[in-house]
Amino acid sequence: MKRIVLTGGGTAGHVSPNQALIPLLQKDGWEIHYIGTKAGIERTLIESMPGVTYHAVSSGKLRRYFDLKNFTDPFRVIAGAFQSLSIIGKLKPSVVFSKGGFVSVPVVFGAALRGVPVVMHESDITPGLANKLCKPFAKAVCTTFPECAKLLGDKGVQTGTPLRSRIFSGDRARGLKFAGFDGSRPVLMMIGGSLGAQTVNAILREALPVLTKKYDVLHVCGKGNLDESLKNTPGYRQFEYLSDELPDAFACADIVLSRAGSNSLSELMALKKPALLIPYHSGRGDQVLNANSLKARGLAHVMIQSDLTAKSLPPAIDALYDDRELLTQRLAALPDADGTNAVLEQIYKYAKK
């Protein structure tokens, strides 16, 4: 029996690539186990997947700032490592695949103590703290960005990010119908996610009187961010989030306004969508670095948040729309942005036979 343990959590970005890999691993005959936290988003997203056994362990958050929990969380990581050591000892998997996030640290430590090969993935342009701590125990670290692969030295392998296959199943006509647009005008889609989207949401809405003269605006604003006063605004549709309809929404979008989280960028690149990126600046500033990497390669437009106003946004959107064909051509010339198969190759390469 081929058996694999996957881990990763804390944010959806540390889980969705695993969701992309799981159906393909199952199709190839792998028994799937997932180690995550007791109450993290990974449990919500993974535990309901058919054929996946979920194991909960303790974990502490790895902070770069002062917090009293910094004195107690290392003990939670140690406890999680012993729990992971026990789970991995019983399962005897051929390989562990880690997508990162603080829950991955005790799991990777436990795998290393059991002599189980570890393959990791880093989505951002620089390695996160969890992956830095885990790197010595990994056989390979798959990356989305070429810059990150170089930083990781011999262990870095640029693969792209595993993407769920359904993202490619969109239909423009279905998307237009779902959004209530007739297709006579270009569609601007804003997908904000949950991380600091409120600022961009507010400025987009302030600029609607200008934007809706030329564009139909499909706004995915994040949970709890609907504005009821704009409910019947012509040329504007807002949604907290999209699940089954997301591929169709992408398919009907001519241009996209987005934050610069790595998974979002991977989807936009794979779908060849011209985008204006407004990176969220926090922590180690990975969104800024991600966005600037695409800008330097001529693959996206970028505006820093301090320059974003209701007055500056419409001309920036017009510039993106005018540049859309060139951006689409450049995106189409890239290697496949969907890293699913390349990551599977690394997993198969290092799995114990």
C-alpha positions in Angstrom: 0.0 0.0 0.0 1.3 3.4 -1.0 0.7 5.7 1.9 1.3 9.5 2.2 1.0 12.0 5.0 0.2 15.6 3.9 0.3 18.7 6.2 -0.1 22.4 6.0 -2.5 24.9 7.5 -3.2 28.2 9.2 -4.6 29.8 6.0 -6.4 28.5 3.0 -3.3 29.1 0.9 -1.5 26.4 2.9 -4.3 24.0 2.2 -5.7 24.4 -1.3 -2.6 23.0 -3.1 -3.0 19.9 -1.0 -6.7 19.8 -2.1 -5.4 19.8 -5.7 -3.0 16.9 -5.1 -5.3 14.6 -3.1 -7.7 13.5 -5.9 -4.7 12.7 -8.2 -2.9 10.8 -5.4 -6.1 8.8 -4.7 -6.5 8.0 -8.4 -3.0 6.6 -8.4 -3.8 4.3 -5.5 -2.4 6.2 -2.5 -3.8 6.0 1.0 -4.1 9.6 2.2 -3.6 10.9 5.7 -3.5 14.5 6.8 -2.0 16.0 9.9 -3.3 19.4 11.0 -4.4 21.3 14.1 -7.5 20.6 16.1 -9.3 23.9 15.2 -7.4 25.3 12.1 -8.9 26.0 8.7 -7.2 22.9 7.4 -9.5 20.7 9.5 -12.6 22.4 8.0 -11.3 22.1 4.4 -9.8 18.6 4.6 -11.7 16.5 7.0 -14.8 16.4 4.8 -12.9 15.2 1.7 -13.8 11.6 0.9 -11.1 9.0 1.6 -8.8 11.3 3.7 -8.0 10.4 7.3 -7.5 13.5 9.4 -5.2 13.5 12.5 -5.1 16.5 14.9 -2.0 17.5 16.7 -0.9 20.4 18.9 1.0 23.3 17.4 2.2 26.8 18.3 2.3 29.8 16.1 5.7 31.1 15.0 5.6 34.9 15.5 8.2 37.5 14.4 6.9 39.9 17.1 6.7 40.0 20.9 3.8 38.1 22.4 3.4 36.3 25.7 2.4 33.2 23.8 6.0 33.1 22.4 7.0 31.6 25.8 4.4 28.8 25.7 4.0 28.0 22.0 7.4 26.3 21.7 6.1 23.6 24.1 3.0 23.1 21.9 5.3 22.6 19.0 7.3 20.0 21.0 4.1 18.3 22.0 3.0 18.3 18.4 6.3 16.8 17.3 5.8 13.9 19.7 2.2 13.4 18.6 3.3 13.5 15.0 6.2 11.0 15.8 3.6 8.6 17.2 1.2 9.0 14.2 3.9 8.6 11.6 5.4 5.7 13.5 2.0 3.9 13.3 1.3 4.8 9.7 4.8 4.2 8.3 4.2 6.5 5.2 6.3 6.4 2.2 6.6 10.2 2.1 5.4 13.3 3.9 4.4 16.4 1.8 4.3 19.7 3.7 2.7 22.8 2.3 3.9 25.0 5.2 2.3 27.0 7.9 3.1 26.6 11.6 1.3 23.2 11.9 3.9 21.7 9.5 6.8 22.2 11.8 6.0 19.4 14.4 4.9 17.1 11.5 8.2 17.6 9.6 10.2 17.2 12.8 8.3 14.0 13.6 8.9 12.6 10.0 12.6 13.4 10.2 12.9 11.5 13.5 11.2 8.5 11.8 13.4 8.6 8.8 10.5 9.4 6.4 11.5 11.5 3.4 9.9 15.0 3.3 9.0 17.1 0.3 7.9 20.7 0.9 6.4 23.5 -1.0 6.9 27.3 -0.7 4.4 29.5 -2.5 6.0 32.9 -1.9 9.1 34.6 -3.3 11.0 34.1 0.0 10.7 31.2 2.3 8.4 31.5 5.3 9.7 31.0 8.8 8.1 27.5 9.1 9.7 26.4 5.9 13.1 27.8 6.9 12.9 25.8 10.1 11.9 22.6 8.2 14.3 23.0 5.2 17.2 21.0 6.8 14.9 17.9 7.1 13.5 18.1 3.5 14.7 16.2 0.4 13.4 19.0 -1.9 11.5 22.3 -1.5 9.2 22.9 -4.5 8.7 26.6 -5.3 6.3 28.8 -7.2 8.9 31.5 -8.0 12.3 31.0 -9.6 13.8 33.6 -7.1 12.8 31.3 -4.2 14.3 28.2 -5.8 17.6 30.1 -6.0 17.5 31.2 -2.4 17.0 27.5 -1.3 20.1 26.3 -3.1 20.4 22.6 -4.1 17.0 21.8 -2.5 15.0 24.4 -4.4 13.0 23.1 -7.4 10.7 25.5 -9.3 7.5 23.6 -9.9 4.7 26.1 -9.8 1.8 25.8 -7.4 -0.6 22.8 -7.5 -4.0 24.1 -8.7 -7.4 22.5 -8.4 -8.5 21.3 -11.8 -11.9 22.8 -11.5 -10.5 26.3 -11.8 -10.0 25.5 -15.5 -13.6 24.4 -16.1 -15.1 27.9 -16.3 -17.5 29.0 -19.1 -17.8 32.7 -20.1 -21.5 32.5 -21.0 -22.4 30.8 -17.7 -20.3 33.4 -15.8 -22.1 36.3 -17.5 -25.5 34.8 -16.8 -24.6 34.1 -13.2 -23.4 37.7 -12.7 -26.4 39.2 -14.6 -24.2 40.9 -17.3 -25.1 40.8 -21.0 -21.5 40.7 -22.3 -21.7 44.0 -24.2 -19.1 45.6 -21.9 -15.8 44.4 -20.6 -15.9 42.7 -17.2 -13.7 43.8 -14.4 -13.4 41.2 -11.6 -12.1 42.1 -8.2 -11.1 39.2 -6.0 -9.9 40.4 -2.6 -9.7 37.3 -0.5 -9.7 37.9 3.3 -6.3 39.5 3.9 -6.6 43.2 4.1 -9.2 43.4 1.3 -11.3 46.0 3.1 -9.2 49.0 1.9 -9.4 47.9 -1.8 -13.1 47.0 -1.4 -13.8 50.5 -0.1 -11.9 52.3 -2.9 -13.3 50.2 -5.7 -16.8 51.0 -4.4 -16.0 54.7 -4.2 -14.8 54.6 -7.8 -17.9 52.7 -9.1 -19.6 55.8 -10.6 -16.6 56.2 -13.0 -15.8 52.5 -13.5 -19.4 51.4 -14.3 -19.5 53.9 -17.2 -17.2 51.5 -19.1 -17.1 48.2 -17.2 -19.3 45.6 -15.6 -17.8 45.0 -12.2 -17.9 41.5 -10.6 -16.8 42.0 -7.0 -15.8 39.1 -4.7 -15.4 41.1 -1.5 -14.8 38.5 1.2 -17.0 37.2 4.0 -18.9 39.9 5.9 -17.9 42.6 3.4 -21.2 43.0 1.4 -22.5 46.6 1.1 -26.3 46.4 1.0 -26.6 50.0 -0.1 -25.0 49.0 -3.5 -27.3 45.9 -4.0 -29.1 47.2 -7.2 -26.3 49.3 -8.6 -26.3 48.9 -12.5 -23.2 47.2 -13.8 -22.1 46.0 -10.3 -22.5 42.6 -8.6 -21.0 41.7 -5.3 -20.5 38.3 -3.6 -19.0 37.4 -0.3 -17.2 34.5 -1.8 -17.6 32.1 -4.7 -17.2 28.3 -4.7 -18.8 26.4 -7.6 -19.3 29.6 -9.6 -15.7 30.8 -9.3 -14.4 29.2 -12.5 -17.2 30.7 -14.5 -16.6 34.1 -12.8 -12.9 33.9 -13.9 -13.9 32.8 -17.4 -16.1 35.9 -17.9 -13.6 38.4 -16.6 -11.6 40.4 -19.1 -9.3 41.9 -16.5 -8.8 41.4 -12.7 -8.1 43.6 -9.7 -6.5 41.5 -7.0 -4.2 41.3 -3.9 -0.9 39.5 -4.5 -1.2 36.3 -2.5 0.8 33.6 -4.2 -2.1 31.2 -4.8 -4.2 34.0 -6.3 -1.3 34.9 -8.6 -0.8 31.3 -9.6 -4.4 31.0 -10.6 -4.4 34.3 -12.6 -1.2 33.2 -14.4 -2.6 29.8 -15.2 -5.8 31.3 -16.5 -3.9 34.0 -18.5 -5.8 36.9 -16.8 -4.4 40.4 -17.1 -4.3 41.8 -13.6 -3.7 45.0 -11.6 -2.1 43.9 -8.3 -2.5 45.8 -5.1 -0.1 44.0 -2.7 -0.9 43.8 1.0 2.1 45.0 3.0 2.5 43.1 6.3 4.9 40.8 8.0 7.8 40.0 5.8 6.2 41.8 2.8 5.8 38.7 0.7 2.9 40.1 -1.4 5.0 43.1 -2.4 7.8 40.9 -3.5 5.4 38.5 -5.3 3.8 41.4 -7.2 7.1 43.0 -8.1 8.4 39.8 -9.5 5.5 39.6 -12.0 5.9 43.3 -12.8 9.6 42.9 -13.5 8.7 40.1 -15.9 6.1 42.2 -17.6 3.3 39.9 -16.5 1.1 42.2 -14.5 0.5 45.8 -13.5 1.2 46.8 -9.9 0.0 49.7 -7.8 1.2 50.2 -4.2 -1.7 50.7 -1.7 -0.5 54.2 -0.7 -1.1 55.3 -4.3 -4.6 53.7 -4.5 -7.5 56.2 -4.4 -10.9 56.5 -6.0 -9.3 59.0 -8.4 -6.2 56.9 -9.3 -8.0 53.6 -9.7 -10.1 54.2 -12.9 -7.1 55.3 -15.0 -5.0 52.4 -13.7 -7.9 50.0 -14.7 -8.0 51.7 -18.2 -4.3 51.2 -18.6 -4.6 47.6 -17.7 -7.5 47.1 -20.2 -5.5 48.8 -22.9 -2.5 46.5 -22.2 -4.6 43.3 -21.9 -3.6 41.7 -25.2 0.1 42.1 -24.6 -0.2 40.8 -21.1 -2.2 37.8 -22.2 0.4 37.0 -24.9 3.2 37.1 -22.3 1.2 34.9 -19.9 0.5 32.4 -22.6 4.2 32.1 -23.4 5.1 31.0 -19.9 5.7 27.4 -18.8 2.5 25.9 -17.4 1.7 27.8 -14.2 -0.2 24.8 -12.8 2.5 23.0 -10.8 0.4 19.9 -9.9 2.3 17.4 -12.0 5.7 18.8 -11.3 5.1 18.6 -7.5 3.8 15.0 -7.9 7.0 14.2 -9.7 9.0 15.3 -6.7 6.8 13.3 -4.3 7.2 10.2 -6.4 10.9 10.8 -6.8 11.6 10.7 -3.0 8.9 8.4 -1.7 10.3 5.2 -0.2 9.6 2.3 -2.6 
